[in-house]
Amino acid sequence: MHTDWHVCGLVVQAKPEHVAAVRSAINALPGSEVAVDDTDSGKLAVVIEAAESSTLLEQIERARNISGVLAVSLVYHQQNEQGEEAP
């Protein structure tokens, strides 16, 4: 059985006054973590992991729709297939 593993890195641009709320909302998304943020510039570096690419895309879209988010840029994506083939 094969299982996929996806990880992506995002730069999220938010209104500086909304960085704390955006950080909290992103961290609440399953598989998502704000690695670092800068309230002066409104930028957050985000890592998202998921077992399926569709889930990864859903989480990116959820991040994009958080109030106070101005833009989301995908800067890294990796997919690994793990497991064994069924006999």
Secondary structure, DSSP 8 states (H G I E B T S, - for coil): -EEEEEEEEEEEEE-GGGHHHHHHHHHTSTTEEEEEEETTTTEEEEEEEESSHHHHHHHHHHHHTSTTEEEEEEEEEEEEEEE----
